[in-house]
């Protein structure tokens, strides 16, 4: 039933978040990937992509390419979602970290401009000021 499906999706997602909080990144990645595969149009899918991007960048060693792919999914797949500003900020940072300074700068400048009233916009402004030298 749709109700059971919604409960299962939330349960999988909540379990993945617990793994993130416990810094069990491999388990978190598995759980978030399950949410995305089993519920491609689910309520938590945009959040799952976002956290997948965060975890891929945070784990040791980081996998910035996989982080990039997940964050792009948030922005392109769910353009009206509330996670888009944060995803775009993180993506701009990842482009910079991966050595694509200009692309990072362009995206961060856009985030700073489009979301100047949000935390992501302010963080983008600070990041450009403190880190971008291209």
C-alpha positions in Angstrom: 0.0 0.0 0.0 1.1 3.6 -0.4 1.0 4.1 3.3 3.4 1.1 3.9 5.6 2.3 1.2 5.9 5.8 2.8 6.6 4.2 6.2 9.3 2.0 4.6 10.9 5.0 2.8 11.0 7.1 6.0 12.4 4.2 8.0 15.2 3.6 5.4 16.0 7.3 5.3 16.0 7.7 9.1 18.3 4.7 9.5 20.8 6.2 7.0 20.8 9.5 8.9 21.6 7.6 12.1 24.6 6.1 10.4 25.7 9.6 9.3 25.5 10.9 12.8 27.5 7.9 14.0 30.1 8.6 11.2 29.4 5.1 9.8 29.7 6.4 6.3 29.7 3.2 4.3 26.5 2.1 6.0 25.0 5.5 5.4 26.0 5.4 1.7 24.3 2.0 1.4 21.1 3.2 3.1 20.9 6.4 1.1 21.4 4.5 -2.1 18.6 2.1 -1.1 16.3 5.0 -0.6 17.1 6.4 -4.1 16.8 3.0 -5.8 13.6 1.9 -4.1 11.9 5.2 -4.1 13.1 7.2 -7.1 10.2 9.6 -6.8 10.0 9.4 -3.1 9.5 12.2 -0.5 13.0 11.7 0.9 14.9 11.1 -2.4 16.1 14.7 -2.9 17.4 14.7 0.7 19.0 11.2 0.1 20.9 12.6 -2.9 22.0 15.6 -0.8 23.2 13.6 2.1 24.9 11.1 -0.3 26.9 14.1 -1.7 27.8 15.2 1.8 28.9 11.8 3.0 30.9 11.1 -0.2 32.8 14.3 0.4 33.2 13.8 4.2 34.4 10.2 4.2 38.1 9.2 4.3 39.3 9.3 1.6 36.7 11.5 0.1 35.1 10.6 -3.2 34.5 14.1 -4.7 33.4 12.7 -8.1 30.6 10.7 -6.5 29.7 13.7 -4.2 29.5 15.9 -7.4 27.2 13.4 -9.1 24.8 13.2 -6.1 24.6 17.0 -5.7 24.0 17.5 -9.4 21.0 15.1 -9.0 19.5 17.4 -6.3 19.9 20.5 -8.5 18.8 19.0 -11.9 16.3 16.4 -10.7 14.5 18.5 -8.0 15.1 22.1 -9.0 12.3 23.4 -6.7 13.4 21.5 -3.6 14.5 23.3 -0.4 17.9 21.5 -0.5 18.9 23.1 -3.9 20.7 26.2 -2.4 22.8 24.0 0.0 23.5 21.5 -2.8 24.6 24.2 -5.1 26.9 25.7 -2.5 28.5 22.3 -1.8 28.8 21.6 -5.5 30.6 24.9 -6.0 33.0 24.0 -3.2 33.6 20.6 -4.7 34.4 22.0 -8.1 37.0 24.2 -6.5 38.4 21.3 -4.4 38.6 19.2 -7.6 40.6 21.9 -9.3 38.0 23.5 -11.5 38.3 26.9 -9.9 36.4 28.9 -12.5 33.4 26.6 -12.5 33.4 26.6 -8.7 33.6 30.4 -8.6 30.8 30.8 -11.2 28.5 28.5 -9.3 29.3 30.0 -5.9 28.8 33.5 -7.3 25.4 32.4 -8.6 24.5 30.9 -5.2 25.6 34.1 -3.4 23.4 36.1 -5.8 20.3 33.9 -6.1 20.2 33.0 -2.4 21.6 36.1 -0.7 18.9 35.8 2.0 19.7 32.2 2.8 22.5 30.6 4.7 23.9 29.0 1.5 24.2 32.4 -0.1 26.1 33.9 2.8 28.4 30.8 3.0 29.0 31.1 -0.7 30.0 34.7 -0.3 32.4 33.8 2.5 33.9 30.9 0.6 34.6 33.0 -2.4 36.2 35.7 -0.3 38.4 33.3 1.7 39.3 30.6 -0.8 38.8 31.5 -4.4 41.8 33.0 -6.2 41.1 32.4 -9.9 
